[in-house]
C-alpha cells in the first residue's frame, strides 16, 4: 500500500465466512466493539455488511490504528468510528458499554493475560444476552489438531513463548467464570472456529 493501510491476505479468505456466522449473532442495533482490529480490513467489511450497526475498532498498536482509519476513509463508511487505543489485557478500557464484541485471531497471538483481560472487559461492557465472538484456531479435547495448526502453534511459540493455540475448554471455563454461556462453535475454513459466548 502507498498509504497507511496494512493488508493481510487471510482477511479476504475468511471475511465472508465470518459474516455468514455473524448474521445470526449480531444484534439489530447498537455499537459493536472489535478488539485487536489489526489492519482494519475486517471491520470495514463488517460495516459494509451490517450498515445499521455502528462499529468501534480498536488496537493497542499505533500503526494498526492508522491503517484502520485509512481503510475506513477509503471505504467512505459513516458507521466505522475512529479506532481506540485498547489493550485487551488492561484493567480499564476506553469505553463503558457495547452491544457485541468481536475478537478475531488475537488470543493465540498474545499472552494468556490478553484472553483473561478480554473476558473481564467483555463481562463489564456487555449486557445480558449480548454476544462475544471469537475466531481463530483452537485445540479441542477429543479432536485431533490439524497438522497445519500444529505447525502454526510451533511457529507461534518460537516467536514468543507466551503465544500459541489455546484449549477451547480452558477458554470456555474462563468465560463461564465471567458470566458467559457455554460456547456455540461453528467449523470454519482452514481449520479455524467461530466461537460465540453469550452474556448471561
C-alpha angles and dihedrals in degrees: 000000000000093000133043094291116121118205127210112184093206089068093067090049098053107025098089093047088052092049089053090058094041091057087073095039113043121085123248092250143003140067120318113203118207113201115207096009093180112187094000094238093118097049092049091051092048092048089054091049095047106034095168092062126079114228122210111195122195141178136166092226121084093211090055092049090051090051093049092052091047093051091048092050092048090051093047093224121167094192097064113087125210110280119262127221099242128163109197091212093056120107091225126048124197095245134049106213145019137178092221138358127216125194118177125187096342113107096064093046095053138055117278090254088070090061090046090051092046092057092045092050094044090051090054097046106037125079122220112292095022121129133240107199122199127184131188145072119317140177114239130195111252094011120105109235112237114253090239090056091047089053091046090051091052092049092050093051090048089056094046128359092219094056128084145102114312127225107249091215091056092049090047091051090051090048091051090052088056095050104269132133127250110282125270104216128201123186111236135190121285094025095296129134137218108218121188125191119187121212109243 
